[in-house]
Amino acid sequence: MRFHLPTLVRFGSGVFAGLKEILEKDLGVSRAFLVTDEGIRKAGLVERVLNVLPDIEVFEKIEPNPRHSTVNEAGDIVRSLSPEIIIGLGGGSVLDAAKAVALLAANPGKIEDYEGRSKYKSPPLPVLAIPTTCGTGSEVTWVSVITHTERKFKMSIKGPEMFPAAALVDPDMLVSLPPALVASTGMDAIVHAIEAYTVKPATFITDIFALEAARILFSSLEAGYKDIKNDHSAREGLLKGSMLAGIAFGNSDVGAVHCISESIGALFDVPHGVANSIFLPYVMEFNLPVSAARYAEIARMTGIDEINDNEAGLGLIKKIKDLSCAFNIPVFKDLCIEEKYFQDIALKSFQNNSNPSNPRKAGVEDYMDILRQAYNAQVK
C-alpha cells in the first residue's frame, strides 16, 4: 500500500490573505508566475493577487480542458522569465495547467513529451495551488491532465514531484461562483469521492478520506447551489469535501466515469464536471453488481434507509439523478453528440489509464452499453 501527500495545506476563510507569507516564509520564494483564466480575471480574483504581488507576470489563456498548445506557449514564456514558483489560481483546468507549466519551466521540449509517469529528468518548479471551484481536488494531487487537441486525447502527466508544494484553500474564493458551476463542480467532487471509494486500488486510508468527503459533499451541495454567496457553511463544506476527495482519488484512482468524461472532453470539449455529472449514475448502474455494499455505505450516510445493499445502492443512484435534475445539469442528449461517435468514445474510454482500476471489468462493448443507457434515459 502507498499513501503520499507532501502538499502543505492552509484551509479556512481568509487564508488567501496569507499569500505573501506562505510564499516568503513557508516556501522561501518571491519571484512568481501566475497561471489563470479570463473568467478568474473577470471575477476580480486576479486583481486580489496583484494587490499582494504587483510585479507578478500573469498568463490568463487557460481554457476548459487545457490544450497542449496553450501549455506549451506558457512554458516558453516561463522559461524566459525564470520564476521560482508557479501559482495556479482557478478551477481544475487551471491547476492542472499550472502543474504542467511548472514541469516545462524546469525541463526542455513540449508537454506532450512528458505523457505518463515521471518522464521528466528535473523536478518541476514548486506550485502554489489556489482553487476557486468546489470540484477539482487538483490542489492535492500529483496528476496534470492536458488535452492533446491533434490526437483528441487527454494526456495524464504525473510524478511524485508534481504535487503542489502548497495549497491555499479558502472557501471565500467561492463567493462569486455561478450556480451552474457550483452544481457541476460539486457533482464532480462527488464523483471523485465515490470512485475513490470503489476502485480496485482503494486502501483503508483512502477510504477514510473518500467517505468523509462524500458525507460532507452530499450535506453541503444543495445549500451551496441555492446561495453560495451567503452560505458560509456550504462554501466551507464544498471546498473541504472537494479537497478530501482529491486526497482520496490522488492516492487510489478514478474509474469508468472519468474514462468516459475524459474521452468526451477530448473529442468534444465538454466541461469535465458536466461530463462526470452526466455519466456518474449510469456507470454506477453498471458497477452495482460488484459495488453494492460500498454504494450502500454512502447511501446510508445520506439518509437512505434500506437494509438491502442493492436497494440502498439503487437509492443512491436515484438520489444522484434527482440532484442532477434539480441542478439543471444537462443530460447526454443535450450535448448533441451523434451516436455514430459512440464507438470512438467507447474505445478511448477503454484505453484510458484508469480503466483497469474500475471495480467491474469494462470492455469497449460495456462502454457502448453505458453510453446507450445514458443517451436513451428518460430523465430531465
Helices and strands as residue ranges (DSSP letters): E 8-11, G 15-18, H 19-21, I 22-26, E 32-35, H 38-42, H 45-52, E 57-59, H 68-81, E 85-90, H 92-106, G 111-114, E 116-117, E 127-131, G 138-140, E 143-148, E 153-158, G 160-162, E 166-169, G 171-174, H 179-198, H 204-227, H 232-251, H 256-268, H 272-301, H 309-326, G 332-335, G 339-341, H 342-351, G 355-357, H 364-375
